Amino acid sequence: VQSVGTFYDTALCFDGTVANQPTHMTFGFMFNRVLAPSEHIRLNLPRFSRLGGSGPIATDNADFSAKWDQAANELTLTALLTLDRMVQRSVAVEASEGFLIPIQGIVANDAEFLISSDAVLGVVQLTRVNTVHPVGSLGI
């Protein structure tokens, strides 16, 4: 029987308030399982794009490496060390990394923003991010 994990207090915030412009974003979460080195947390960012395309990105959190998959609209965080369970964590990405807010904007608590994990001690299938901050559209 495979153990199932759960994310708590998931939130995605954007400092940018203009669609189709680079934004600073912060993703916060708490995981109820230990995350071992090389295990992943995946964050789906629907309709997002990145000026630099797919590849590694810099974050403010030394516990993870991060990479962007443009085709999947997915940000993958890879644990670099063993991370304790039930610790509130955040990962911020600067606007200089080139993530563009979708032209359509972002609806508050949009159910399309999803998180998952392949942690051996508690896999999490795709589940909603609890809080997604809105950004207005360009009205196009």
Buried (B, 14 or more C-beta within 10 A) or exposed (E): EEEEBEBEEBBBBBEBEBBBEBBBBBBBBBBBBBBEEEBBBBBBBBBBBBEBEEEEBEBEBEBBBBBBBEEEBBBBBBBEEEBEBEEEBEBBBBBEBBBBBBEBBBEEBBEBBBBBBBBBBBBBEEBBBBBBBEBEBEEE
